[in-house]
């Protein structure tokens, strides 16, 4: 079977599809990844074919996230909708070109697997079955409101309404470009009802998080699959200097803000260094802006690190609440301090706090070194947080999320592909 994987975003958006593609390839399928060019080496190193999304260049997402208006919006709060309104908007022609690129990049596929942002391309290939993956819950439920909606104590009817409303808003954004592409392909126009409401009902949606962190609610349809965390046994090469730094003293704090470094890097770095100065901890900073280490601080900066080795050796992990970094920190079994900046990050920050493995989130809006230091003090001194972190890591350790997702994909393909 020929399987196309389609996504746009940061490495945190791309890496899960690479892991899934590698698992499907090991089962004998022909698999390619369609995304932006900076991830070609990542795809090919996993043995996957690579296709670029049209003429979209490297740094497409970085350009949006580093826009001054986006940065200003995030300083006001983590609203994904405020951020979207502040981001530079593609013209109608640019949006159509992106949709057409998504369609062209999956040419010849028997099955398409999309991320949230590339599902629109599948709507212009109605004869090809498809399904989606998601890093956060998007299926309608009475159990909680939609991502980005106010969390009000108004019950299940309100929660369901927020999912319908947010879904309708999303479809309103994309419907015009989808219908232009469908018209060019000789297809009938799509209606006003969002086709994405069928995700999890008529086709699978693969949730790449652990049921130990968010359990599927009882009203989710059968095709919603919370597979467990997606991970592999790959050990990333890291510098001997980093290894030596970690091993020569007390367990350090580890700061890994991932995709949030780009829009929020200067503020995150300043607050993190201030927190180190106040608490006196050693620190490893992964990624982010280059800086000169202040006198008297025991700090090491590295562009990359093997998280499976590094994080279990940390006194606590300071991070942004991205789903992938959250999964790595949970698996490491150490306390966390979460600074959510945007999108799904507040959701994971709340869940990690509710599970008792982190103090209350330290929001990026209004972030200061003292506020971050207060979180660090709690995380590194509260023995109950440490004990719960170890217990949660034990609970997720046996999850085989990638293989479970591959099982779902093969079963779905067997039912719909001829």
C-alpha positions as CSV (number, residue, x, y, z in Angstrom):
1,X,0.0,0.0,0.0
2,X,1.2,3.5,-0.8
3,X,0.7,5.9,2.1
4,X,1.2,9.7,2.1
5,X,1.8,11.6,5.3
6,X,1.0,15.3,5.1
7,X,1.8,18.0,7.6
8,X,2.9,21.6,8.1
9,X,4.5,23.0,11.3
10,X,7.4,22.7,13.6
11,X,9.5,19.6,14.3
12,X,7.0,18.7,17.0
13,X,4.3,18.5,14.3
14,X,6.5,16.5,11.9
15,X,8.3,14.1,14.2
16,X,5.2,12.0,15.1
17,X,4.4,11.4,11.4
18,X,8.0,10.4,10.8
19,X,7.7,7.8,13.6
20,X,4.4,6.5,12.3
21,X,5.8,6.4,8.7
22,X,8.8,4.5,9.9
23,X,6.6,1.9,11.6
24,X,4.4,1.5,8.5
25,X,7.4,1.2,6.3
26,X,8.7,-1.6,8.5
27,X,5.4,-3.4,7.8
28,X,6.1,-3.3,4.1
29,X,4.3,-0.2,2.9
30,X,5.6,2.5,0.6
31,X,5.5,5.7,2.6
32,X,6.4,9.3,1.9
33,X,6.3,12.5,3.9
34,X,4.9,15.7,2.3
35,X,5.9,18.8,4.2
36,X,8.3,21.8,4.1
37,X,11.9,21.4,2.9
38,X,13.7,21.8,6.2
39,X,12.5,18.3,7.2
40,X,13.7,16.4,4.1
41,X,16.8,15.0,6.0
42,X,14.6,13.9,8.9
43,X,12.3,12.0,6.5
44,X,15.1,10.4,4.5
45,X,17.0,9.4,7.7
46,X,13.9,7.4,8.6
47,X,13.8,5.7,5.2
48,X,10.9,7.7,4.0
49,X,10.5,9.3,0.6
50,X,10.1,13.1,0.7
51,X,7.9,15.4,-1.3
52,X,7.9,19.2,-0.9
53,X,4.6,21.0,-0.5
54,X,4.6,23.0,-3.7
55,X,6.9,26.0,-3.6
56,X,6.5,26.5,0.1
57,X,10.0,27.2,1.4
58,X,11.9,26.4,4.6
59,X,10.9,28.5,7.5
60,X,7.3,29.0,6.4
61,X,6.0,28.5,10.0
62,X,9.0,30.3,11.5
63,X,8.2,33.4,9.5
64,X,4.7,33.5,10.9
65,X,5.7,32.8,14.5
66,X,8.4,35.4,14.5
67,X,6.1,38.2,13.2
68,X,6.1,41.1,15.7
69,X,2.3,41.2,15.9
70,X,2.2,37.6,16.8
71,X,4.8,38.1,19.5
72,X,2.9,41.1,20.8
73,X,-0.4,39.0,20.9
74,X,1.3,36.2,22.9
75,X,2.5,38.7,25.5
76,X,-1.2,39.5,26.1
77,X,-2.2,35.8,26.6
78,X,-2.1,32.3,25.0
79,X,-5.3,32.7,22.9
80,X,-4.8,30.7,19.7
81,X,-7.4,32.9,18.0
82,X,-5.8,36.2,19.0
83,X,-2.5,34.8,17.7
84,X,-4.2,33.7,14.4
85,X,-5.7,37.2,14.0
86,X,-2.3,38.8,14.5
87,X,-0.5,36.5,12.1
88,X,0.1,37.7,8.5
89,X,-2.8,36.3,6.5
90,X,-2.2,34.6,3.1
91,X,-4.1,36.1,0.2
92,X,-6.8,34.1,-1.4
93,X,-4.4,33.1,-4.2
94,X,-1.8,32.0,-1.7
95,X,-4.3,29.9,0.3
96,X,-5.5,28.3,-2.9
97,X,-1.8,27.5,-3.9
98,X,-1.3,25.9,-0.5
99,X,-4.4,23.8,-0.9
100,X,-3.4,22.7,-4.4
101,X,0.1,21.9,-3.1
102,X,-1.4,19.6,-0.5
103,X,-3.4,17.8,-3.2
104,X,-0.5,17.4,-5.6
105,X,1.9,16.1,-2.9
106,X,-0.3,13.1,-2.2
107,X,-0.7,12.1,-5.8
108,X,-0.7,8.3,-6.2
109,X,-1.5,7.5,-2.6
110,X,-3.8,4.7,-1.6
111,X,-4.3,6.3,1.8
112,X,-3.5,9.8,3.2
113,X,-2.7,10.5,6.8
114,X,-3.0,14.2,7.7
115,X,-2.2,16.5,10.6
116,X,-4.8,19.1,11.6
117,X,-3.5,21.7,9.2
118,X,-3.4,19.6,6.1
119,X,-6.8,17.9,6.2
120,X,-8.2,20.4,3.7
121,X,-6.0,18.8,0.9
122,X,-7.8,15.5,1.3
123,X,-11.2,17.1,0.5
124,X,-10.1,17.6,-3.1
125,X,-9.3,13.9,-3.5
126,X,-12.6,12.4,-2.4
127,X,-11.8,9.0,-3.9
128,X,-8.8,8.5,-1.7
129,X,-9.5,7.4,1.9
130,X,-7.8,9.5,4.7
131,X,-7.5,9.9,8.4
132,X,-5.8,12.3,10.7
133,X,-3.6,12.5,13.7
134,X,-3.8,15.1,16.4
135,X,-1.6,16.2,19.3
136,X,-4.6,17.4,21.4
137,X,-8.2,16.5,21.7
138,X,-10.5,18.0,19.0
139,X,-13.4,15.7,19.0
140,X,-16.7,17.0,20.2
141,X,-17.6,16.0,23.8
142,X,-19.7,17.1,26.7
143,X,-16.7,16.5,29.1
144,X,-14.8,19.7,28.3
145,X,-14.9,22.8,26.0
146,X,-13.1,23.1,22.7
147,X,-9.5,24.3,22.7
148,X,-9.5,28.0,23.0
149,X,-13.1,28.3,24.3
150,X,-13.8,29.8,27.7
151,X,-13.8,27.1,30.4
152,X,-17.1,27.9,32.0
153,X,-19.1,25.8,34.5
154,X,-22.1,25.6,32.2
155,X,-22.3,21.8,31.7
156,X,-22.2,19.4,28.8
157,X,-24.5,21.3,26.4
158,X,-22.2,24.4,26.6
159,X,-19.1,22.2,26.0
160,X,-20.7,20.6,22.9
161,X,-21.7,24.0,21.6
162,X,-18.1,25.3,21.8
163,X,-16.9,22.4,19.7
164,X,-19.5,23.0,17.1
165,X,-18.8,26.7,17.1
166,X,-15.0,26.3,16.8
167,X,-15.4,23.7,14.1
168,X,-17.7,26.0,12.1
169,X,-15.2,28.8,12.4
170,X,-12.3,26.6,11.3
171,X,-14.3,25.5,8.2
172,X,-15.3,29.0,7.4
173,X,-11.6,29.9,7.1
174,X,-10.8,27.1,4.7
175,X,-14.1,26.5,2.8
176,X,-13.5,29.1,0.0
177,X,-10.1,27.8,-1.0
178,X,-11.2,24.2,-0.8
179,X,-14.2,24.9,-3.1
180,X,-11.9,26.7,-5.6
181,X,-9.7,23.7,-5.7
182,X,-12.6,21.3,-6.0
183,X,-14.1,23.4,-8.8
184,X,-10.8,23.3,-10.7
185,X,-10.8,19.5,-10.3
186,X,-14.4,19.2,-11.6
187,X,-15.9,18.4,-8.1
188,X,-19.1,19.7,-6.6
189,X,-18.8,22.4,-3.9
190,X,-18.5,21.4,-0.3
191,X,-21.4,22.6,1.9
192,X,-21.5,24.7,5.1
193,X,-21.3,21.7,7.4
194,X,-17.7,21.1,8.4
195,X,-16.5,17.7,7.0
196,X,-14.1,17.5,9.9
197,X,-17.0,16.6,12.2
198,X,-16.7,13.1,10.7
199,X,-13.2,12.6,12.1
200,X,-13.5,9.8,14.6
201,X,-16.8,8.7,13.2
202,X,-16.5,7.6,9.6
203,X,-12.7,7.6,9.7
204,X,-10.1,7.3,12.4
205,X,-8.5,10.1,14.3
206,X,-5.3,9.1,16.0
207,X,-4.5,10.9,19.3
208,X,-0.8,10.7,20.1
209,X,-1.1,11.2,23.8
210,X,-1.5,8.9,26.8
211,X,-4.8,7.9,28.3
212,X,-3.0,8.3,31.6
213,X,-2.8,12.0,31.0
214,X,-6.1,12.6,29.2
215,X,-8.5,9.6,29.2
216,X,-11.0,9.4,26.3
217,X,-14.4,10.6,27.5
218,X,-17.3,8.0,27.2
219,X,-19.1,10.0,24.6
220,X,-16.3,9.9,22.0
221,X,-17.1,7.7,19.0
222,X,-15.4,4.4,18.4
223,X,-13.0,5.7,15.7
224,X,-11.2,8.1,18.2
225,X,-8.1,6.3,19.2
226,X,-6.0,7.5,22.2
227,X,-3.0,5.4,21.4
228,X,-0.5,6.2,24.1
229,X,2.6,8.4,23.7
230,X,4.5,8.0,20.4
231,X,8.1,7.3,21.1
232,X,10.9,5.2,19.7
233,X,14.3,3.8,20.9
234,X,16.4,6.3,19.0
235,X,19.2,7.9,21.0
236,X,20.3,11.2,19.6
237,X,24.0,12.1,19.5
238,X,24.9,14.8,21.9
239,X,28.2,16.5,22.7
240,X,30.6,15.0,25.2
241,X,30.8,18.4,26.8
242,X,27.0,18.2,27.7
243,X,27.4,14.8,29.1
244,X,30.4,15.8,31.2
245,X,28.5,18.9,32.5
246,X,25.5,16.9,33.7
247,X,27.6,14.2,35.4
248,X,30.1,16.5,37.2
249,X,27.6,17.9,39.7
250,X,24.2,17.9,41.3
251,X,21.2,17.2,38.9
252,X,20.6,20.4,36.9
253,X,17.4,22.1,35.8
254,X,16.7,21.5,32.1
255,X,15.1,24.3,30.1
256,X,13.6,23.1,26.8
257,X,11.1,25.5,25.4
258,X,11.0,23.9,21.9
259,X,8.8,25.8,19.4
260,X,8.1,28.6,21.8
261,X,11.7,29.8,21.6
262,X,11.0,31.4,18.3
263,X,8.2,33.8,19.2
264,X,9.0,34.1,22.9
265,X,12.8,33.4,23.1
266,X,14.2,36.6,24.6
267,X,11.6,36.8,27.4
268,X,11.9,33.1,28.2
269,X,15.7,33.2,28.3
270,X,15.7,36.3,30.5
271,X,13.2,34.8,33.0
272,X,15.0,31.5,33.0
273,X,18.4,33.0,33.8
274,X,16.9,35.2,36.5
275,X,15.3,32.1,38.0
276,X,18.7,30.4,38.0
277,X,20.3,33.4,39.7
278,X,17.6,33.4,42.4
279,X,17.5,29.7,43.1
280,X,21.2,28.8,42.6
281,X,20.6,25.7,40.5
282,X,22.8,24.4,37.8
283,X,21.1,24.6,34.4
284,X,21.1,23.0,30.9
285,X,19.4,25.1,28.3
286,X,18.4,23.3,25.1
287,X,18.1,25.6,22.0
288,X,16.9,29.2,22.1
289,X,19.0,32.4,21.5
290,X,22.7,32.3,22.0
291,X,23.9,34.2,25.0
292,X,26.9,34.8,27.2
293,X,26.7,33.0,30.5
294,X,26.6,35.5,33.3
295,X,29.4,35.4,35.9
296,X,28.8,33.0,38.8
297,X,26.2,30.9,36.9
298,X,26.7,27.2,36.3
299,X,24.9,27.0,33.0
300,X,25.4,25.0,29.8
301,X,23.7,25.6,26.5
302,X,23.3,23.0,23.7
303,X,21.4,23.1,20.5
304,X,20.2,19.5,20.9
305,X,20.2,16.7,23.4
306,X,19.2,13.1,23.8
307,X,16.1,13.7,26.0
308,X,15.9,10.0,26.9
309,X,19.3,10.3,28.6
310,X,19.1,13.9,29.8
311,X,15.7,14.5,31.2
312,X,15.8,11.6,33.8
313,X,18.9,13.2,35.2
314,X,17.2,16.6,35.7
315,X,16.2,18.1,39.0
316,X,13.2,19.5,37.1
317,X,12.3,20.2,33.5
318,X,11.2,23.7,32.5
319,X,9.3,23.7,29.3
320,X,6.5,25.3,27.2
321,X,3.9,22.5,27.4
322,X,4.2,21.3,23.8
323,X,2.8,17.8,23.6
324,X,6.0,16.2,22.5
325,X,8.1,17.8,25.2
326,X,5.4,17.1,27.8
327,X,5.5,13.4,26.8
328,X,9.3,13.3,27.1
329,X,9.1,14.9,30.6
330,X,6.3,12.6,31.7
331,X,8.3,9.6,30.6
332,X,11.4,10.8,32.4
333,X,9.6,10.7,35.7
334,X,10.9,14.1,37.0
335,X,9.0,17.2,38.2
336,X,8.1,19.8,35.7
337,X,7.6,23.6,35.5
338,X,5.5,24.6,32.6
339,X,5.4,28.0,30.9
340,X,2.6,27.8,28.3
341,X,2.8,30.3,25.5
342,X,0.1,29.5,22.9
343,X,-2.1,26.9,21.1
344,X,-2.4,23.6,23.1
345,X,0.3,24.4,25.6
346,X,-2.1,25.8,28.3
347,X,-4.1,22.5,28.1
348,X,-1.1,20.3,28.8
349,X,0.1,22.7,31.5
350,X,-3.2,22.4,33.3
351,X,-3.3,18.6,32.9
352,X,0.3,18.1,34.2
353,X,-0.6,20.3,37.2
354,X,-3.8,18.4,37.8
355,X,-1.9,15.2,37.8
356,X,0.3,16.6,40.6
357,X,3.7,16.4,38.8
358,X,4.1,20.1,38.4
359,X,3.2,23.3,40.4
360,X,0.6,25.6,38.9
361,X,1.5,26.8,35.4
362,X,3.6,30.0,35.0
363,X,1.9,31.8,32.1
364,X,4.1,33.4,29.5
365,X,1.9,36.5,29.7
366,X,3.4,38.4,32.7
367,X,6.3,36.0,33.0
368,X,9.1,37.1,35.4
369,X,12.2,35.4,36.8
370,X,10.7,35.5,40.3
371,X,7.5,33.8,39.3
372,X,9.4,31.2,37.5
373,X,11.8,30.8,40.5
374,X,8.7,30.2,42.7
375,X,7.6,27.3,40.5
376,X,11.2,25.9,40.5
377,X,11.3,26.0,44.3
378,X,8.1,24.0,44.6
379,X,9.0,21.5,41.9
380,X,12.4,20.8,43.4
381,X,11.5,20.6,47.1
382,X,8.0,19.0,47.1
383,X,8.6,15.3,47.6
384,X,5.1,14.4,46.7
385,X,5.5,16.0,43.3
386,X,8.6,13.9,42.8
387,X,6.8,10.7,43.9
388,X,3.9,11.3,41.6
389,X,6.2,12.0,38.7
390,X,7.9,8.6,39.1
391,X,4.5,6.9,39.4
392,X,3.1,8.5,36.2
393,X,6.3,7.6,34.3
394,X,5.8,4.0,35.4
395,X,2.2,4.1,34.2
396,X,3.1,5.3,30.7
397,X,6.3,3.3,30.2
398,X,4.7,0.3,28.6
399,X,2.7,2.3,26.0
400,X,3.3,1.3,22.4
401,X,1.6,4.3,20.8
402,X,3.2,4.2,17.4
403,X,2.5,0.5,16.9
404,X,-1.1,1.0,18.1
405,X,-1.5,3.8,15.6
406,X,-0.1,1.6,12.8
407,X,-2.5,-1.1,13.7
408,X,-5.4,1.3,13.4
409,X,-4.2,2.5,10.0
410,X,-3.8,-1.0,8.6
411,X,-7.2,-2.0,9.9
412,X,-8.8,1.1,8.4
413,X,-7.0,0.6,5.1
414,X,-8.2,-3.0,4.9
415,X,-11.8,-1.9,5.3
416,X,-11.7,1.0,2.7
417,X,-8.9,0.4,0.2
418,X,-9.6,-1.8,-2.8
